[in-house]
Amino acid sequence: MKKIEIACFNLDSAIIAQNTGADRVELCADMLVGGTTPIIETIQQAREKLTIDLYVMIRSRGGNFVYSDSEFEQMKSEIETIKKLDVNGFVFGILKDDNTINIEQNKVLVELANPFPC
């Protein structure tokens, strides 16, 4: 059976996605830069209103997916905080300067997010 995930950039679009048959919402902020981590209040409101799965984007800024040490620390902190909000999982990705997957940093985030899927 196919599942439908909709990337949503605000609470209204998440509710519309749920009401029109989405199985899961990927909650993001700032569509103009390709998505960033939404604020805590938006995540809390989405969890209160949605009965479908809620995955949250973890991305400290728009642009490329190569992050500084401080941006990586921010992503780790966001996961630790958002884990407490009854979400169903996380969406993120980190690359190296040569645009290959940064396995080491992604692994750290996956382990930190445990038991939530990423």
DRENFI-499699 format. One line per field, with one value per atom (N, C-alpha, C, CB): residue in one letter; atom name; z, y, x. Coordinates in nm, 3 decimals, m for minus. Glycine has a CB too. Layout:
REM residues N
residuo (a:...)
atomo (CA:...)
Z (Z:...)
Y (Y:...)
X (X:...)
END
This chain:
REM residues 118
residuo (m:m:m:m:k:k:k:k:k:k:k:k:i:i:i:i:e:e:e:e:i:i:i:i:a:a:a:a:c:c:c:c:f:f:f:f:n:n:n:n:l:l:l:l:d:d:d:d:s:s:s:s:a:a:a:a:i:i:i:i:i:i:i:i:a:a:a:a:q:q:q:q:n:n:n:n:t:t:t:t:g:g:g:g:a:a:a:a:d:d:d:d:r:r:r:r:v:v:v:v:e:e:e:e:l:l:l:l:c:c:c:c:a:a:a:a:d:d:d:d:m:m:m:m:l:l:l:l:v:v:v:v:g:g:g:g:g:g:g:g:t:t:t:t:t:t:t:t:p:p:p:p:i:i:i:i:i:i:i:i:e:e:e:e:t:t:t:t:i:i:i:i:q:q:q:q:q:q:q:q:a:a:a:a:r:r:r:r:e:e:e:e:k:k:k:k:l:l:l:l:t:t:t:t:i:i:i:i:d:d:d:d:l:l:l:l:y:y:y:y:v:v:v:v:m:m:m:m:i:i:i:i:r:r:r:r:s:s:s:s:r:r:r:r:g:g:g:g:g:g:g:g:n:n:n:n:f:f:f:f:v:v:v:v:y:y:y:y:s:s:s:s:d:d:d:d:s:s:s:s:e:e:e:e:f:f:f:f:e:e:e:e:q:q:q:q:m:m:m:m:k:k:k:k:s:s:s:s:e:e:e:e:i:i:i:i:e:e:e:e:t:t:t:t:i:i:i:i:k:k:k:k:k:k:k:k:l:l:l:l:d:d:d:d:v:v:v:v:n:n:n:n:g:g:g:g:f:f:f:f:v:v:v:v:f:f:f:f:g:g:g:g:i:i:i:i:l:l:l:l:k:k:k:k:d:d:d:d:d:d:d:d:n:n:n:n:t:t:t:t:i:i:i:i:n:n:n:n:i:i:i:i:e:e:e:e:q:q:q:q:n:n:n:n:k:k:k:k:v:v:v:v:l:l:l:l:v:v:v:v:e:e:e:e:l:l:l:l:a:a:a:a:n:n:n:n:p:p:p:p:f:f:f:f:p:p:p:p:c:c:c:c)
atomo (N:CA:C:CB:N:CA:C:CB:N:CA:C:CB:N:CA:C:CB:N:CA:C:CB:N:CA:C:CB:N:CA:C:CB:N:CA:C:CB:N:CA:C:CB:N:CA:C:CB:N:CA:C:CB:N:CA:C:CB:N:CA:C:CB:N:CA:C:CB:N:CA:C:CB:N:CA:C:CB:N:CA:C:CB:N:CA:C:CB:N:CA:C:CB:N:CA:C:CB:N:CA:C:CB:N:CA:C:CB:N:CA:C:CB:N:CA:C:CB:N:CA:C:CB:N:CA:C:CB:N:CA:C:CB:N:CA:C:CB:N:CA:C:CB:N:CA:C:CB:N:CA:C:CB:N:CA:C:CB:N:CA:C:CB:N:CA:C:CB:N:CA:C:CB:N:CA:C:CB:N:CA:C:CB:N:CA:C:CB:N:CA:C:CB:N:CA:C:CB:N:CA:C:CB:N:CA:C:CB:N:CA:C:CB:N:CA:C:CB:N:CA:C:CB:N:CA:C:CB:N:CA:C:CB:N:CA:C:CB:N:CA:C:CB:N:CA:C:CB:N:CA:C:CB:N:CA:C:CB:N:CA:C:CB:N:CA:C:CB:N:CA:C:CB:N:CA:C:CB:N:CA:C:CB:N:CA:C:CB:N:CA:C:CB:N:CA:C:CB:N:CA:C:CB:N:CA:C:CB:N:CA:C:CB:N:CA:C:CB:N:CA:C:CB:N:CA:C:CB:N:CA:C:CB:N:CA:C:CB:N:CA:C:CB:N:CA:C:CB:N:CA:C:CB:N:CA:C:CB:N:CA:C:CB:N:CA:C:CB:N:CA:C:CB:N:CA:C:CB:N:CA:C:CB:N:CA:C:CB:N:CA:C:CB:N:CA:C:CB:N:CA:C:CB:N:CA:C:CB:N:CA:C:CB:N:CA:C:CB:N:CA:C:CB:N:CA:C:CB:N:CA:C:CB:N:CA:C:CB:N:CA:C:CB:N:CA:C:CB:N:CA:C:CB:N:CA:C:CB:N:CA:C:CB:N:CA:C:CB:N:CA:C:CB:N:CA:C:CB:N:CA:C:CB:N:CA:C:CB:N:CA:C:CB:N:CA:C:CB:N:CA:C:CB:N:CA:C:CB:N:CA:C:CB:N:CA:C:CB:N:CA:C:CB:N:CA:C:CB:N:CA:C:CB:N:CA:C:CB:N:CA:C:CB:N:CA:C:CB:N:CA:C:CB:N:CA:C:CB:N:CA:C:CB:N:CA:C:CB:N:CA:C:CB:N:CA:C:CB:N:CA:C:CB:N:CA:C:CB)
Z (0.000:0.000:0.000:0.122:m0.087:m0.095:0.021:m0.228:0.064:0.169:0.110:0.294:0.158:0.110:0.223:0.054:0.198:0.291:0.223:0.333:0.296:0.245:0.329:0.245:0.261:0.330:0.352:0.248:0.476:0.513:0.585:0.603:0.554:0.608:0.708:0.496:0.747:0.852:0.900:0.802:1.008:1.068:0.975:1.200:0.908:0.820:0.709:0.759:0.648:0.540:0.594:0.467:0.717:0.777:0.799:0.910:0.844:0.865:0.732:0.938:0.630:0.496:0.447:0.397:0.466:0.423:0.490:0.454:0.621:0.693:0.641:0.842:0.622:0.580:0.437:0.595:0.358:0.219:0.194:0.127:0.301:0.284:0.305:0.154:0.347:0.372:0.489:0.402:0.481:0.589:0.689:0.533:0.641:0.724:0.679:0.720:0.775:0.746:0.781:0.826:0.691:0.722:0.750:0.603:0.877:0.919:0.909:1.063:0.837:0.811:0.834:0.666:0.829:0.827:0.707:0.962:0.671:0.573:0.437:0.629:0.367:0.235:0.136:0.180:0.147:0.050:0.050:0.078:0.159:0.164:0.159:0.290:0.128:0.116:0.242:0.070:0.346:0.470:0.580:0.445:0.700:0.820:0.935:0.854:1.049:1.166:1.208:1.283:1.224:1.270:1.417:1.246:1.459:1.600:1.685:1.619:1.811:1.905:1.910:2.046:1.913:1.924:1.806:1.934:1.686:1.568:1.578:1.440:1.624:1.641:1.743:1.686:1.855:1.958:1.905:2.080:1.833:1.777:1.676:1.712:1.594:1.495:1.565:1.403:1.671:1.741:1.804:1.850:1.851:1.910:1.806:1.979:1.685:1.581:1.490:1.497:1.477:1.381:1.447:1.311:1.377:1.421:1.336:1.415:1.225:1.139:1.190:0.991:1.132:1.175:1.148:1.104:1.239:1.232:1.239:1.346:1.127:1.120:1.113:0.998:1.178:1.186:1.116:1.333:1.030:0.966:1.068:0.846:1.063:1.145:1.048:1.238:1.040:0.947:1.001:0.800:1.034:1.103:1.012:1.165:0.880:0.786:0.647:0.789:0.557:0.417:0.351:0.344:0.222:0.148:0.134:0.215:0.136:0.117:0.244:0.079:0.237:0.348:0.416:0.299:0.403:0.473:0.589:0.377:0.710:0.828:0.909:0.916:0.970:1.060:1.190:1.089:1.271:1.401:1.485:1.478:1.486:1.567:1.510:1.574:1.380:1.320:1.352:1.167:1.351:1.386:1.532:1.360:1.620:1.762:1.778:1.845:1.701:1.705:1.662:1.615:1.558:1.511:1.619:1.381:1.686:1.794:1.906:1.849:1.942:2.048:2.008:2.079:1.883:1.836:1.845:1.691:1.809:1.819:1.964:1.761:2.054:2.196:2.249:2.279:2.208:2.254:2.190:2.222:2.061:1.987:2.018:1.837:2.057:2.095:2.205:2.143:2.288:2.401:2.362:2.506:2.233:2.189:2.122:2.093:2.138:2.087:1.934:2.145:1.869:1.723:1.686:1.663:1.558:1.514:1.449:1.417:1.412:1.352:1.306:1.235:1.244:1.202:1.057:1.293:0.994:0.857:0.856:0.758:0.808:0.800:0.704:0.940:0.671:0.590:0.597:0.444:0.605:0.613:0.509:0.757:0.436:0.335:0.375:0.198:0.311:0.325:0.219:0.311:0.227:0.131:m0.014:0.163:m0.037:m0.173:m0.216:m0.184:m0.138:m0.164:m0.150:m0.301:m0.082:m0.045:0.091:m0.044:0.123:0.251:0.367:0.255:0.466:0.587:0.681:0.656:0.660:0.735:0.885:0.689:0.924:1.067:1.137:1.087:1.081:1.145:1.136:1.081:1.023:1.013:1.115:0.871:1.134:1.232:1.373:1.226:1.406:1.539:1.558:1.555:1.456:1.468:1.475:1.350:1.397:1.401:1.540:1.293:1.595:1.729:1.835:1.763:1.821:1.915:1.908:1.887:1.788:1.768:1.814:1.623:1.832:1.875:1.993:1.912:1.994:1.908:1.787:1.989:1.759:1.650:1.515:1.671:1.412:1.279:1.217:1.188:1.128:1.058:0.909:1.112)
Y (m0.119:0.000:0.124:0.000:0.217:0.341:0.432:0.412:0.506:0.606:0.742:0.576:0.843:0.979:1.066:1.038:1.128:1.225:1.361:1.185:1.462:1.598:1.686:1.651:1.758:1.859:1.981:1.896:2.023:2.136:2.241:2.089:2.367:2.476:2.561:2.562:2.517:2.584:2.490:2.720:2.528:2.443:2.425:2.500:2.531:2.520:2.418:2.656:2.420:2.324:2.181:2.361:2.165:2.032:1.977:2.035:2.061:2.019:1.985:2.129:2.067:2.038:1.904:2.152:1.880:1.753:1.635:1.751:1.646:1.540:1.520:1.570:1.629:1.621:1.572:1.755:1.574:1.530:1.398:1.635:1.327:1.189:1.161:1.146:1.257:1.229:1.132:1.360:1.048:0.955:1.012:0.825:1.111:1.167:1.309:1.080:1.394:1.531:1.544:1.635:1.609:1.651:1.800:1.619:1.836:1.975:2.050:1.981:2.161:2.245:2.390:2.223:2.475:2.620:2.676:2.687:2.798:2.876:2.808:2.908:2.796:2.733:2.800:2.736:2.930:3.003:2.960:3.151:2.900:2.853:2.700:2.904:2.635:2.490:2.415:2.446:2.489:2.426:2.433:2.283:2.463:2.466:2.406:2.612:2.393:2.341:2.439:2.316:2.390:2.479:2.514:2.416:2.621:2.660:2.562:2.805:2.554:2.459:2.476:2.477:2.599:2.623:2.563:2.773:2.574:2.516:2.365:2.560:2.305:2.159:2.116:2.112:2.187:2.152:2.163:2.243:2.269:2.288:2.179:2.427:2.144:2.038:1.906:2.024:1.877:1.750:1.746:1.728:1.860:1.867:1.846:2.001:1.894:1.893:1.770:2.015:1.708:1.599:1.463:1.609:1.374:1.235:1.147:1.184:1.200:1.126:1.146:1.172:1.070:1.080:1.219:0.975:1.264:1.396:1.379:1.488:1.406:1.407:1.553:1.325:1.585:1.723:1.735:1.770:1.836:1.865:1.923:1.961:1.873:1.927:1.987:1.815:2.117:2.189:2.330:2.191:2.364:2.490:2.613:2.485:2.591:2.704:2.650:2.788:2.737:2.700:2.696:2.797:2.669:2.663:2.520:2.747:2.503:2.368:2.284:2.375:2.161:2.068:2.035:1.939:2.127:2.117:2.214:2.149:2.160:2.242:2.263:2.177:2.380:2.410:2.332:2.564:2.332:2.264:2.322:2.275:2.453:2.514:2.480:2.668:2.474:2.434:2.289:2.456:2.202:2.062:2.049:1.981:2.126:2.125:2.172:2.215:2.272:2.320:2.210:2.444:2.135:2.027:1.919:1.965:1.888:1.790:1.839:1.761:1.964:2.021:2.020:2.165:2.052:2.052:1.912:2.103:1.810:1.674:1.640:1.573:1.672:1.642:1.709:1.686:1.832:1.906:1.852:2.055:1.831:1.792:1.648:1.809:1.563:1.424:1.422:1.349:1.525:1.531:1.573:1.626:1.604:1.663:1.561:1.776:1.433:1.328:1.328:1.345:1.358:1.348:1.201:1.440:1.170:1.033:1.007:0.997:1.113:1.095:1.226:1.000:1.214:1.331:1.317:1.352:1.432:1.438:1.530:1.489:1.481:1.563:1.497:1.581:1.568:1.514:1.607:1.494:1.548:1.626:1.573:1.619:1.666:1.631:1.682:1.688:1.624:1.675:1.782:1.559:1.850:1.955:1.906:2.012:1.778:1.724:1.671:1.612:1.703:1.664:1.515:1.707:1.442:1.304:1.304:1.216:1.196:1.187:1.186:1.059:1.268:1.272:1.164:1.415:1.043:0.927:0.946:0.799:0.999:1.013:1.105:1.066:1.224:1.318:1.270:1.456:1.213:1.161:1.049:1.109:0.965:0.856:0.911:0.768:1.017:1.079:1.125:1.199:1.189:1.237:1.122:1.326:1.018:0.901:0.837:0.797:0.821:0.762:0.851:0.738:0.981:1.075:1.071:1.218:1.054:1.051:0.920:1.074:0.817:0.687:0.702:0.593:0.642:0.536:0.585:0.442:0.711:0.766:0.741:0.916:0.707:0.688:0.819:0.618:0.809:0.925:0.894:0.962)
X (0.084:0.000:0.088:m0.095:0.058:0.134:0.099:0.107:0.198:0.179:0.210:0.271:0.140:0.160:0.213:0.029:0.328:0.385:0.381:0.531:0.338:0.331:0.422:0.185:0.512:0.593:0.505:0.722:0.495:0.409:0.492:0.290:0.463:0.543:0.467:0.591:0.347:0.272:0.162:0.212:0.098:m0.005:m0.125:m0.051:m0.167:m0.283:m0.260:m0.317:m0.142:m0.116:m0.107:0.014:m0.060:m0.055:m0.196:0.022:m0.286:m0.424:m0.490:m0.505:m0.464:m0.518:m0.464:m0.482:m0.336:m0.276:m0.346:m0.125:m0.367:m0.436:m0.578:m0.440:m0.650:m0.790:m0.808:m0.854:m0.701:m0.712:m0.641:m0.657:m0.608:m0.562:m0.415:m0.597:m0.337:m0.195:m0.182:m0.118:m0.081:m0.051:0.048:0.003:0.124:0.229:0.259:0.357:0.294:0.335:0.482:0.249:0.556:0.692:0.683:0.794:0.692:0.674:0.806:0.619:0.802:0.920:0.880:0.975:0.979:0.957:1.033:1.004:1.004:1.079:1.096:1.213:0.985:0.983:1.079:0.842:1.097:1.179:1.326:1.171:1.372:1.511:1.519:1.579:1.408:1.408:1.374:1.539:1.336:1.293:1.398:1.258:1.349:1.432:1.350:1.480:1.412:1.342:1.233:1.441:1.109:1.003:1.019:0.866:0.953:0.960:0.881:0.907:0.916:0.855:0.704:0.915:0.656:0.512:0.436:0.484:0.492:0.427:0.424:0.498:0.533:0.537:0.431:0.678:0.424:0.325:0.183:0.343:0.154:0.020:m0.012:0.008:0.085:0.064:0.035:0.186:0.108:0.085:m0.053:0.192:m0.101:m0.234:m0.343:m0.254:m0.321:m0.424:m0.420:m0.412:m0.304:m0.289:m0.302:m0.156:m0.370:m0.377:m0.287:m0.521:m0.237:m0.144:m0.001:m0.157:0.091:0.231:0.287:0.316:0.369:0.432:0.583:0.382:0.649:0.794:0.838:0.848:0.949:0.996:1.131:1.005:1.142:1.269:1.366:1.251:1.488:1.596:1.698:1.662:1.696:1.785:1.803:1.727:1.925:1.952:1.943:2.088:1.953:1.947:1.921:2.078:1.884:1.871:2.007:1.779:2.007:2.132:2.180:2.239:2.311:2.365:2.346:2.514:2.392:2.374:2.506:2.308:2.602:2.730:2.722:2.854:2.731:2.708:2.835:2.601:2.844:2.955:2.938:2.963:3.041:3.032:2.919:3.166:2.904:2.797:2.658:2.816:2.646:2.517:2.484:2.518:2.586:2.566:2.524:2.695:2.586:2.547:2.403:2.642:2.362:2.225:2.129:2.208:2.163:2.077:2.063:2.134:2.171:2.165:2.074:2.306:2.087:2.003:1.856:2.048:1.828:1.689:1.629:1.680:1.703:1.652:1.622:1.751:1.714:1.692:1.566:1.813:1.542:1.424:1.296:1.439:1.299:1.178:1.136:1.200:1.230:1.196:1.090:1.323:1.087:0.995:0.854:1.048:0.832:0.704:0.612:0.731:0.637:0.548:0.540:0.410:0.653:0.657:0.680:0.770:0.672:0.690:0.826:0.582:0.897:1.028:1.088:1.018:1.206:1.282:1.327:1.403:1.351:1.400:1.522:1.289:1.635:1.756:1.853:1.820:1.958:2.066:2.185:2.020:2.303:2.426:2.523:2.487:2.585:2.684:2.822:2.644:2.923:3.061:3.083:3.166:3.196:3.230:3.228:3.365:3.258:3.259:3.121:3.362:3.017:2.878:2.852:2.838:2.940:2.911:2.843:3.042:2.777:2.704:2.803:2.614:2.774:2.855:2.802:2.852:2.851:2.800:2.819:2.870:2.932:2.962:2.862:3.104:2.839:2.747:2.602:2.760:2.562:2.426:2.404:2.399:2.505:2.496:2.475:2.622:2.546:2.530:2.385:2.627:2.327:2.189:2.090:2.155:2.113:2.024:2.028:2.064:2.147:2.159:2.095:2.307:2.111:2.051:1.898:2.101:1.845:1.700:1.637:1.667:1.715:1.663:1.568:1.779:1.452:1.403:1.321:1.320:1.325:1.244:1.312:1.221:1.233:1.291:1.334:1.192:1.432:1.486:1.492:1.627)
END
